[in-house]
Amino acid sequence: MTSETKARVAIAGGGLLGRLLAWRLCQRDFDITLFEAGDLTAPEGGACWTAAGMISPLSELVHSDKQVYTLGLQSLDLWAEWSRLLEQQSGSTVKYRKAGSVLVAHGKDRSELLQFLRELQGKLGDSAREQIQLLDAKALAELEPGLQSFEHGLYLRNEADIDNHRLLPILLSVLRQGGVKLRGHSQVSCEAGRISLVSGQEQFDCIIDCRGLGAKGQIEGLRGVRGEVMVVESREVVLRRPVRLLHPRYKLYAVPRSNGRTVIGATEIESEDLSPISVRSSMELSSALYSLNPAFAEARIVETRVNCRPATMDNMPYIHSEDGLVRVNGLYRHGYLLAPAVVEQVENQVAQQLLQVV
């Protein structure tokens, strides 16, 4: 198709959903324009940058709708495929790691671990044996030498993580190569077939609105949920995969990254406050991390991040489609877990709409 005959698609929101959708639709030979209110080359302000990049359908199943698990399994397969394709197109390593994850609890909280196991087995049924392994101290130390102070643990085989700080710039680079029009510092509003900017209106064959909290006025019940993370650096503790610490008050996660760094988080606060991390949160995160391995006491806090994740009233993804407009939002704390499966749904909806245009 020539540029004059290509269907024109505008995507509002340059976060994870927006970049993935632009990439996928560009490969279908549509004319794509990606709008972002902030700076596309500096994604630090977005929830997709703050996140730890966990893809954990099993860990989330106990406290989430079964659909989150089902979509998460789809995303696991898609991430493996899409990571390879992005690496081929960009010549850079995405760092997608499917090594499972480990859950642990201290002796006094062992009941938390066993209750988690029972609930997970109840939801998984016959497939639980293939996906979950109860570890004794020896098996746990062999799998994760940095967790030798724990007597028991759970190994969840079918989980993964992705280095979002590598993925997001790689996606932007591939979009440039593919001829996607990138328009940062462009705050927009979205209607069917039309994007409105300060400078005026522009017509498109289809609009995809994935602005997160920027679309709050258009999606009833959309709210922000504050999340806080710290990044620590230590050469003494080496984790091989994401680790979760079960505790009655908080659920710590620790995700190892390169150069001895670990992303840790646990907080989930019903607030849209974007002020810096609180003393209370930093103390709780530090205390929980120290209890994971006392050698973390000498780790250096090299970064803290705060952001608000868009969530619906039922904490499930929101997808609304009408002629000339698709709205997708509300991935909550499941951004990297659900994004590929949601993107595939939206991609197919948009392609079906545009078959009638071209």
C-alpha positions as CSV (number, residue, x, y, z in Angstrom):
1,M,0.0,0.0,0.0
2,T,1.1,3.5,-0.7
3,S,1.1,6.1,2.1
4,E,-2.0,7.7,0.5
5,T,-4.0,4.4,0.7
6,K,-2.8,3.2,4.2
7,A,-5.3,3.4,7.0
8,R,-4.3,6.1,9.5
9,V,-4.2,5.1,13.2
10,A,-3.6,7.5,16.1
11,I,-2.5,6.0,19.4
12,A,-2.8,8.3,22.4
13,G,-0.4,7.3,25.2
14,G,3.2,6.3,24.8
15,G,3.5,3.9,27.7
16,L,3.8,0.1,27.4
17,L,0.4,-0.4,25.8
18,G,0.9,2.5,23.3
19,R,4.4,1.3,22.3
20,L,3.4,-2.3,21.9
21,L,0.3,-1.4,19.9
22,A,2.2,1.0,17.6
23,W,4.8,-1.7,17.0
24,R,2.3,-4.5,16.2
25,L,0.0,-2.3,14.0
26,C,3.0,-0.9,12.2
27,Q,3.9,-4.4,11.1
28,R,0.4,-4.7,9.6
29,D,1.4,-1.8,7.3
30,F,-0.9,0.9,8.8
31,D,0.1,4.5,9.0
32,I,0.7,5.0,12.8
33,T,1.1,8.2,14.8
34,L,1.9,7.9,18.5
35,F,1.0,10.8,20.7
36,E,2.4,11.2,24.2
37,A,1.8,14.0,26.7
38,G,5.3,13.8,28.1
39,D,8.7,13.1,26.7
40,L,8.8,9.8,24.7
41,T,12.6,9.6,25.0
42,A,12.5,9.9,28.8
43,P,9.8,7.5,30.1
44,E,10.7,7.9,33.7
45,G,7.4,9.5,34.5
46,G,5.3,6.6,33.5
47,A,4.1,3.6,35.5
48,C,5.6,1.3,32.9
49,W,9.1,2.6,33.8
50,T,8.5,2.4,37.6
51,A,7.3,-1.2,37.4
52,A,9.6,-4.2,38.1
53,G,8.5,-6.1,34.9
54,M,7.2,-9.2,36.6
55,I,5.2,-11.7,34.5
56,S,3.7,-13.8,37.3
57,P,0.3,-15.4,36.5
58,L,0.7,-18.0,39.3
59,S,1.6,-15.5,42.0
60,E,-1.3,-13.3,41.1
61,L,-3.9,-16.1,40.8
62,V,-4.6,-16.4,44.5
63,H,-5.7,-12.8,44.9
64,S,-7.0,-12.1,41.3
65,D,-9.7,-13.1,38.9
66,K,-9.1,-16.3,37.0
67,Q,-9.1,-14.2,33.8
68,V,-5.9,-12.5,35.0
69,Y,-4.2,-15.9,35.1
70,T,-5.6,-17.0,31.7
71,L,-4.5,-13.7,30.0
72,G,-1.1,-14.0,31.9
73,L,-0.4,-17.4,30.3
74,Q,-1.1,-16.0,26.9
75,S,1.2,-13.1,27.6
76,L,4.0,-15.5,28.7
77,D,4.0,-17.1,25.3
78,L,3.7,-13.8,23.5
79,W,6.6,-12.2,25.5
80,A,8.9,-15.0,24.5
81,E,7.9,-14.6,20.8
82,W,7.9,-10.8,20.8
83,S,11.2,-10.5,22.6
84,R,12.9,-12.6,20.0
85,L,11.4,-10.5,17.2
86,L,12.3,-7.2,18.9
87,E,15.9,-8.4,19.3
88,Q,16.1,-9.4,15.6
89,Q,14.7,-6.0,14.6
90,S,16.8,-3.9,16.9
91,G,20.0,-5.8,17.2
92,S,19.7,-5.3,21.0
93,T,19.0,-7.7,23.9
94,V,15.6,-7.3,25.5
95,K,16.5,-9.5,28.6
96,Y,13.3,-11.6,28.9
97,R,14.0,-14.2,31.5
98,K,11.7,-17.3,32.1
99,A,13.3,-18.8,35.2
100,G,10.2,-19.0,37.3
101,S,9.9,-17.3,40.7
102,V,10.4,-18.3,44.4
103,L,8.1,-17.6,47.3
104,V,9.4,-17.7,50.9
105,A,8.2,-17.0,54.4
106,H,9.9,-16.9,57.7
107,G,9.2,-19.7,60.2
108,K,6.6,-17.8,62.2
109,D,4.8,-17.0,58.9
110,R,5.0,-20.5,57.5
111,S,1.2,-20.7,57.7
112,E,1.1,-17.9,55.1
113,L,3.1,-20.0,52.7
114,L,1.0,-23.1,53.2
115,Q,-2.2,-21.2,52.9
116,F,-1.0,-19.7,49.6
117,L,-0.1,-23.2,48.4
118,R,-3.5,-24.6,49.3
119,E,-5.4,-21.8,47.6
120,L,-3.2,-22.0,44.5
121,Q,-3.6,-25.8,44.3
122,G,-7.4,-25.3,44.6
123,K,-7.5,-22.9,41.7
124,L,-5.1,-24.9,39.5
125,G,-6.6,-28.3,40.1
126,D,-4.7,-31.1,38.3
127,S,-2.1,-28.8,36.7
128,A,-0.8,-27.7,40.1
129,R,1.8,-30.5,40.3
130,E,3.4,-29.5,37.0
131,Q,3.6,-25.8,38.0
132,I,4.4,-25.7,41.7
133,Q,7.2,-27.3,43.7
134,L,7.4,-27.2,47.5
135,L,11.0,-26.8,48.4
136,D,12.8,-27.8,51.6
137,A,15.9,-25.9,52.8
138,K,18.3,-27.9,50.8
139,A,16.4,-27.6,47.5
140,L,15.7,-23.9,48.1
141,A,19.4,-23.2,48.7
142,E,20.4,-25.0,45.5
143,L,17.8,-23.1,43.5
144,E,18.5,-19.7,45.2
145,P,21.8,-19.7,47.2
146,G,21.0,-16.2,48.5
147,L,18.0,-17.6,50.5
148,Q,19.8,-20.0,52.8
149,S,18.1,-18.8,56.0
150,F,14.7,-20.1,54.9
151,E,13.5,-23.6,55.7
152,H,10.8,-23.8,53.0
153,G,9.8,-22.2,49.8
154,L,7.6,-22.5,46.7
155,Y,9.1,-22.6,43.2
156,L,6.6,-21.4,40.6
157,R,8.0,-22.7,37.3
158,N,5.7,-20.9,34.9
159,E,6.7,-17.3,35.6
160,A,9.1,-14.8,34.0
161,D,10.2,-11.2,34.1
162,I,11.4,-8.6,31.6
163,D,13.9,-5.8,32.0
164,N,11.5,-2.8,31.2
165,H,14.4,-0.3,31.2
166,R,15.8,-2.2,28.2
167,L,12.5,-3.0,26.6
168,L,11.0,0.5,26.4
169,P,13.9,2.2,24.6
170,I,14.2,-0.8,22.3
171,L,10.5,-0.4,21.4
172,L,11.0,3.3,20.7
173,S,14.0,2.5,18.4
174,V,12.0,-0.1,16.5
175,L,9.1,2.3,16.0
176,R,11.5,4.9,14.5
177,Q,12.8,2.3,12.2
178,G,9.3,1.3,11.1
179,G,8.3,4.9,10.2
180,V,5.9,5.5,13.1
181,K,5.3,9.2,13.6
182,L,6.4,10.1,17.2
183,R,4.8,13.2,18.7
184,G,5.9,13.8,22.3
185,H,4.8,16.7,24.5
186,S,1.4,16.4,22.8
187,Q,-1.5,16.3,25.2
188,V,-4.7,15.1,23.4
189,S,-8.3,14.2,23.9
190,C,-9.9,11.4,21.9
191,E,-13.1,11.0,20.1
192,A,-14.1,8.6,17.3
193,G,-12.0,9.3,14.3
194,R,-10.6,12.5,15.8
195,I,-7.7,13.7,18.0
196,S,-7.9,17.1,19.6
197,L,-4.7,19.0,20.5
198,V,-4.1,22.6,21.6
199,S,-3.2,23.4,18.0
200,G,-6.4,22.0,16.6
201,Q,-8.0,18.7,15.5
202,E,-6.7,15.9,13.3
203,Q,-8.7,13.2,11.6
204,F,-7.7,9.5,11.6
205,D,-9.4,6.2,10.5
206,C,-9.1,4.9,14.0
207,I,-8.1,6.3,17.4
208,I,-6.7,4.1,20.2
209,D,-6.9,5.7,23.6
210,C,-4.4,4.1,26.1
211,R,-3.5,7.2,28.1
212,G,-3.8,5.6,31.5
213,L,-5.0,8.2,34.1
214,G,-5.0,10.8,31.3
215,A,-8.3,9.2,30.2
216,K,-9.9,9.4,33.6
217,G,-12.6,11.7,32.4
218,Q,-13.7,9.2,29.7
219,I,-13.7,6.0,31.7
220,E,-16.1,5.8,34.7
221,G,-14.5,4.6,37.9
222,L,-10.9,4.8,36.7
223,R,-8.6,5.5,39.6
224,G,-4.9,5.6,40.4
225,V,-3.2,3.2,42.8
226,R,0.1,4.4,44.1
227,G,3.1,2.1,44.0
228,E,6.6,2.7,45.5
229,V,9.8,0.8,44.7
230,M,13.4,1.1,45.7
231,V,16.4,0.0,43.7
232,V,19.4,-1.3,45.7
233,E,22.8,-2.3,44.7
234,S,24.8,-5.2,46.4
235,R,27.6,-7.5,45.3
236,E,27.1,-9.7,48.3
237,V,23.6,-11.1,47.5
238,V,22.9,-12.6,44.1
239,L,19.4,-13.6,43.2
240,R,18.7,-15.6,40.1
241,R,15.0,-14.9,39.6
242,P,12.2,-12.8,41.2
243,V,11.6,-13.6,44.9
244,R,8.5,-12.9,46.9
245,L,8.4,-12.7,50.7
246,L,5.0,-13.6,52.2
247,H,4.2,-11.7,55.4
248,P,0.9,-11.0,57.1
249,R,1.2,-7.2,56.6
250,Y,3.0,-6.9,53.2
251,K,4.1,-8.9,50.3
252,L,7.6,-7.9,49.3
253,Y,9.0,-8.7,45.8
254,A,12.6,-8.5,44.8
255,V,13.6,-8.7,41.1
256,P,17.3,-9.0,40.3
257,R,18.7,-6.8,37.5
258,S,22.1,-6.4,36.0
259,N,25.1,-4.8,37.7
260,G,24.2,-6.2,41.2
261,R,21.0,-4.2,41.3
262,T,17.6,-5.4,42.7
263,V,14.2,-3.8,42.3
264,I,12.1,-4.2,45.5
265,G,8.6,-3.2,46.2
266,A,5.5,-4.1,48.2
267,T,3.4,-1.0,48.6
268,E,-0.1,-0.6,47.2
269,I,-1.8,2.6,48.3
270,E,-5.3,3.8,47.3
271,S,-4.0,7.3,46.4
272,E,-3.0,9.3,43.3
273,D,-0.3,11.1,45.3
274,L,2.9,11.3,43.3
275,S,5.1,12.8,46.0
276,P,8.4,11.0,46.9
277,I,8.5,7.7,48.7
278,S,7.5,7.9,52.4
279,V,9.8,7.2,55.3
280,R,7.4,4.5,56.5
281,S,7.5,2.7,53.1
282,S,11.2,3.0,52.8
283,M,11.7,1.5,56.3
284,E,9.2,-1.3,55.7
285,L,10.9,-2.2,52.3
286,S,14.4,-2.0,53.9
287,S,13.4,-4.1,56.9
288,A,11.7,-6.8,54.7
289,L,14.7,-6.9,52.4
290,Y,17.1,-7.3,55.3
291,S,15.0,-10.2,56.6
292,L,15.3,-11.8,53.1
293,N,19.1,-11.8,53.5
294,P,21.0,-9.9,56.3
295,A,23.8,-9.1,53.7
296,F,21.4,-6.7,52.1
297,A,22.1,-4.4,55.1
298,E,25.2,-3.1,53.3
299,A,23.3,-2.6,50.0
300,R,23.2,0.9,48.6
301,I,19.8,2.5,47.8
302,V,20.5,3.9,44.4
303,E,17.0,4.9,43.3
304,T,13.5,5.3,44.5
305,R,10.4,5.4,42.2
306,V,6.8,6.4,42.7
307,N,3.9,6.2,40.3
308,C,0.2,5.6,40.0
309,R,-1.1,2.6,38.1
310,P,-4.5,3.0,36.4
311,A,-7.2,0.7,37.8
312,T,-10.9,0.1,37.2
313,M,-13.3,-0.6,40.0
314,D,-12.9,-4.4,39.6
315,N,-9.2,-4.1,38.9
316,M,-9.7,-5.8,35.5
317,P,-8.6,-4.5,32.1
318,Y,-11.0,-2.1,30.3
319,I,-11.5,-2.5,26.6
320,H,-14.2,-0.5,24.8
321,S,-14.6,-0.5,21.0
322,E,-16.8,1.5,18.7
323,D,-16.4,2.7,15.1
324,G,-13.3,4.8,14.9
325,L,-12.3,4.5,18.5
326,V,-10.9,1.9,20.9
327,R,-10.2,2.6,24.6
328,V,-7.9,0.3,26.5
329,N,-6.9,0.9,30.1
330,G,-6.9,-0.2,33.7
331,L,-4.1,-2.8,33.8
332,Y,-3.6,-2.0,37.5
333,R,-0.5,-3.8,38.9
334,H,-0.6,-6.3,36.1
335,G,0.9,-4.2,33.3
336,Y,3.6,-6.5,32.1
337,L,1.6,-9.6,33.0
338,L,-1.4,-8.6,30.8
339,A,-0.1,-6.2,28.2
340,P,0.7,-8.6,25.3
341,A,-2.6,-10.5,25.6
342,V,-4.6,-7.2,25.8
343,V,-2.6,-5.7,22.9
344,E,-3.3,-8.8,20.8
345,Q,-7.1,-8.3,21.4
346,V,-7.0,-4.6,20.6
347,E,-4.8,-5.2,17.5
348,N,-7.3,-7.7,16.1
349,Q,-10.3,-5.3,16.8
350,V,-8.5,-2.4,15.1
351,A,-7.5,-4.5,12.1
352,Q,-11.1,-5.7,11.7
353,Q,-12.3,-2.1,11.8
354,L,-9.8,-0.9,9.3
355,L,-10.5,-3.7,6.8
356,Q,-13.7,-1.7,6.0
357,V,-11.7,1.5,5.5
358,V,-8.9,0.4,3.1
